[in-house]
Amino acid sequence: MSAARLIHTGQVIVDLVMPIERLPPPGGDTLAMDATFEVGGGFNVMAAASRDGMTVVYAGGHGQGRFGDMAREAMRGERIAWLAPVDETRDTGFCVALVDQAAERTFITHLGAEIGGRDVLHRLAPTPQDHVLVSGYTLLHERAAATLIDWLRRQPASLPVAFDPGPMIGDLCPQRLDEILRRTTLLSCNAEEAQALTATDSLAAALSALPARTQAPLVVVRDGPRGCHLLADGQQHHVAGFDTRAVDTNGAGDAHTGVLLAALSRGQTPEQAARRANAAAAIAVSRHGPATAPASSEIDALLAEQAKA
């Protein structure tokens, strides 16, 4: 039997990360305490899955230029294979990520070559052991979304499809969103995204409304330091988080999703996988930077430490 792969159909971009004390008012200004370029976007969840032992394939675009070179070098370093050739007409896009002293992050994104490249999906022959990950950002772009949806329609129902709608869920085309939700077997989102998806004003209301919004057999709703909530087999279950000092929440959700998928691909139960993902996210937020998912051994150590407590 071939090893399970994560096939990521989203976008790898470059983050310009600037820690600040607080966001300035409209028309104002502030000084950043630092400024660094880091590969982020879809790279974060792929790196998390790879570090926890999963084979990862990137099915998005990447460009010609400084940022494209950075993206490929970062993927090479994490043993992530890419399918699409270099887009010779434009560079990979970038995102300005502002991280304030409360560890909250604000993004401003400029798109580039990463929105292309999905034609290579038709060269793939996924197995039921593979996991396809769909990002809400892909649904923002008509051609990329159409290519992805057409490819998914051709795949057997046994192929697991995970969907992470992302913070721009309110801007997604309703028809594309519904199409992806119908094909989703794992919905992974945070509390705010769950509320937006269900048009509710509280997490409790969103959790109650989600079964009517998606037929996904497994729904995971991240709830920050409180851990996450599982909806599976008609049951709702809370999986507690881990105590940690958060210094940067950028990429925490990606770390959670990547490790969750890696654990599920190894046959762990949803509750076991969610607890492992909670541990990974707790370690990730204790570090500065977007791609701070821990190594598998670090997750094991935290889980073992908690088991002794």
C-alpha positions in Angstrom: 0.0 0.0 0.0 1.4 3.4 -0.9 2.0 6.0 1.8 -0.7 8.6 2.4 -0.1 12.0 0.8 -1.3 15.4 1.5 -2.2 17.0 -1.8 -2.4 20.8 -1.1 -4.4 22.7 -3.7 -3.9 26.1 -2.1 -1.3 28.8 -2.3 2.3 29.3 -1.1 3.2 33.0 -0.7 5.8 35.0 1.1 5.0 36.8 4.4 6.5 40.1 5.3 6.1 39.8 9.1 6.2 43.0 11.1 5.6 42.9 14.9 4.0 46.1 16.1 2.7 47.4 19.5 -0.8 48.0 18.1 -2.5 48.7 14.8 -2.5 52.5 14.0 -5.9 54.2 13.4 -6.9 54.9 9.8 -4.5 57.4 8.3 -2.1 56.9 11.1 1.4 55.4 11.3 3.4 53.1 13.6 6.9 51.7 13.9 7.5 48.0 13.5 9.9 46.4 16.0 11.3 44.1 13.3 10.6 43.0 9.7 11.4 39.6 8.2 10.4 37.8 5.0 9.1 34.3 5.7 7.5 31.7 3.3 3.9 31.3 4.5 0.3 30.8 3.2 -0.2 27.2 2.2 3.4 26.4 3.1 2.6 26.5 6.8 0.1 23.7 6.8 2.3 21.6 4.4 5.3 22.1 6.6 3.3 21.1 9.7 2.1 17.9 8.0 5.6 17.0 6.7 7.2 17.6 10.1 4.8 15.1 11.5 5.7 12.5 9.0 3.3 12.9 6.1 4.3 13.0 2.4 3.2 16.3 1.0 2.6 17.5 -2.6 2.0 21.1 -3.6 -0.4 21.6 -6.6 -0.5 25.4 -6.7 1.5 27.9 -8.7 4.9 29.4 -8.1 6.6 32.2 -9.9 9.9 33.5 -11.4 11.6 35.9 -9.1 12.8 36.6 -5.6 9.7 35.3 -3.9 9.3 32.3 -6.1 12.9 31.3 -5.3 12.2 31.6 -1.6 9.0 29.5 -1.9 10.8 26.7 -3.7 13.8 26.7 -1.4 11.5 26.5 1.7 9.5 23.6 0.2 12.7 21.8 -0.7 13.9 22.2 2.9 10.6 20.6 4.1 10.7 17.7 1.6 7.6 19.1 -0.2 7.3 18.2 -3.8 5.7 20.7 -6.3 3.9 19.8 -9.5 3.5 22.9 -11.5 6.4 24.4 -13.6 7.7 27.9 -12.8 5.4 30.7 -14.1 7.9 32.7 -16.2 5.5 35.7 -16.4 5.2 36.8 -12.7 6.6 36.2 -9.3 5.0 34.5 -6.3 2.7 36.8 -4.3 3.3 38.2 -0.8 1.5 39.2 2.3 2.1 41.9 4.9 1.4 40.2 8.3 1.1 42.7 11.2 1.4 41.0 14.6 0.5 43.1 17.6 1.4 42.7 21.2 -1.7 40.6 21.9 -0.4 38.1 19.4 -3.3 39.0 17.0 -2.4 39.2 13.3 -3.7 41.3 10.5 -3.0 40.5 6.8 -2.8 42.4 3.6 -2.1 40.2 0.5 -0.9 40.8 -3.0 -1.5 37.9 -5.3 0.9 36.5 -7.9 1.8 33.2 -9.6 0.4 31.1 -6.8 -3.2 31.4 -8.0 -2.3 29.4 -11.2 -0.8 26.0 -11.7 -3.8 23.8 -10.9 -4.0 22.3 -14.3 -1.4 19.8 -13.0 -4.1 18.2 -10.9 -5.3 16.3 -13.9 -1.9 14.4 -14.0 -2.5 13.1 -10.4 -3.9 9.7 -9.6 -5.0 10.0 -6.0 -5.6 7.0 -3.9 -8.2 6.7 -1.0 -5.2 6.9 1.4 -4.4 10.4 0.2 -5.9 13.6 1.6 -6.7 16.6 -0.6 -6.7 20.0 1.1 -8.7 22.8 -0.3 -8.2 26.4 0.8 -10.9 29.0 0.7 -8.4 31.4 -0.9 -8.5 29.3 -4.1 -12.3 29.8 -4.3 -11.7 33.6 -4.6 -10.3 33.1 -8.2 -12.7 32.0 -10.9 -10.3 30.0 -13.1 -8.4 28.4 -10.2 -11.7 27.5 -8.5 -13.3 26.1 -11.7 -10.2 23.9 -12.4 -10.2 22.6 -8.9 -13.9 21.9 -8.7 -13.9 20.1 -12.1 -11.0 17.9 -10.9 -12.8 17.1 -7.7 -15.9 16.1 -9.6 -13.9 13.5 -11.4 -12.5 11.9 -8.2 -14.1 8.9 -6.4 -16.2 9.6 -3.4 -13.7 7.6 -1.3 -11.0 10.3 -1.7 -10.9 12.4 1.5 -11.2 16.1 1.0 -10.4 18.6 3.8 -11.6 22.2 3.5 -10.1 25.2 5.4 -12.3 28.2 4.4 -10.0 30.8 5.8 -10.7 34.4 7.1 -12.1 35.7 3.8 -15.0 33.2 3.9 -17.5 36.1 3.6 -16.1 37.0 0.2 -16.4 33.5 -1.3 -18.8 32.9 -4.1 -21.8 31.1 -2.5 -22.1 28.6 -5.3 -18.5 27.6 -5.2 -18.6 27.4 -1.4 -21.6 25.1 -1.5 -20.0 22.9 -4.2 -16.9 22.4 -2.0 -18.9 21.8 1.1 -20.8 19.0 -0.6 -17.5 17.3 -1.4 -15.9 17.9 2.0 -15.2 15.0 4.3 -13.3 17.1 6.9 -14.1 20.8 7.6 -11.4 22.5 9.6 -12.0 26.1 10.6 -11.8 28.5 13.6 -14.6 29.8 15.7 -15.1 33.0 13.7 -15.1 31.1 10.4 -17.7 28.7 11.8 -19.9 31.6 12.8 -19.6 33.2 9.3 -20.3 29.9 7.6 -23.5 29.5 9.6 -24.6 33.2 9.9 -24.6 32.9 13.7 -23.3 35.2 16.4 -21.8 32.7 18.9 -19.7 29.6 18.8 -22.4 27.6 20.6 -24.9 28.6 17.9 -22.5 27.8 15.1 -21.7 24.3 16.5 -25.5 23.6 16.6 -26.0 24.9 13.0 -23.0 23.3 11.3 -24.6 19.8 10.8 -27.2 21.5 8.6 -24.6 23.5 6.7 -22.3 20.7 5.8 -22.6 16.9 5.5 -18.9 16.4 6.3 -18.5 13.3 8.5 -15.9 15.2 10.6 -15.9 18.9 11.5 -13.1 20.4 13.6 -13.6 24.0 15.0 -10.5 25.5 16.5 -11.2 27.6 19.6 -7.8 29.2 20.4 -6.2 28.2 23.7 -9.4 26.3 24.7 -8.6 23.7 22.1 -11.1 22.6 19.5 -14.6 21.1 19.1 -15.4 18.0 17.1 -18.6 17.1 15.4 -18.6 13.5 14.3 -21.2 10.8 14.0 -23.9 13.2 15.2 -22.0 13.9 18.4 -20.3 17.1 19.6 -17.1 16.8 21.7 -14.7 19.3 23.1 -10.9 18.5 23.1 -9.1 20.6 25.6 -6.1 22.8 24.6 -2.7 23.1 26.3 -1.5 25.9 28.6 1.1 28.0 26.8 2.3 31.6 26.5 1.3 32.8 23.1 3.7 35.3 21.4 2.5 34.9 17.8 -0.7 33.3 16.6 0.3 33.6 12.9 0.2 30.1 11.4 -1.3 28.4 14.5 -4.4 27.2 12.6 -2.2 25.9 9.8 -0.1 23.9 12.3 -3.3 22.5 13.8 -4.7 21.5 10.4 -1.4 20.0 9.1 -0.8 17.8 12.2 -4.5 16.9 12.3 -4.3 15.5 8.8 -1.0 13.7 9.4 -2.4 12.0 12.5 -5.7 11.0 10.7 -3.7 9.6 7.8 -1.9 7.3 10.2 -5.2 5.9 11.5 -5.6 7.9 14.7 -9.1 8.5 15.8 -10.5 12.1 15.4 -10.2 12.7 19.2 -6.6 11.5 19.2 -5.7 13.5 16.1 -7.4 16.6 17.5 -5.4 16.3 20.8 -2.2 16.0 18.9 -3.1 19.0 16.7 -3.9 21.0 19.9 -0.4 20.2 21.2 1.2 21.3 17.9 -0.7 24.5 17.9 0.2 25.3 21.5 3.9 24.9 20.6 3.5 26.9 17.4 2.0 30.0 19.2 4.9 30.0 21.7 7.3 30.9 18.8 7.6 33.9 16.5 7.0 33.4 12.8 4.4 31.9 10.5 5.8 28.4 9.9 6.5 27.4 13.5 4.9 24.0 13.6 6.9 21.6 15.8 8.7 18.4 14.8 6.9 15.2 15.5 9.3 14.4 18.5 8.3 17.8 20.1 4.6 16.9 19.9 5.3 13.5 21.4 7.2 15.0 24.2 4.4 17.5 25.1 1.8 14.7 25.0 3.9 12.5 27.2 4.5 15.3 29.7 0.8 16.0 29.9 0.0 12.3 30.3 2.2 12.3 33.4 0.6 15.4 34.9 
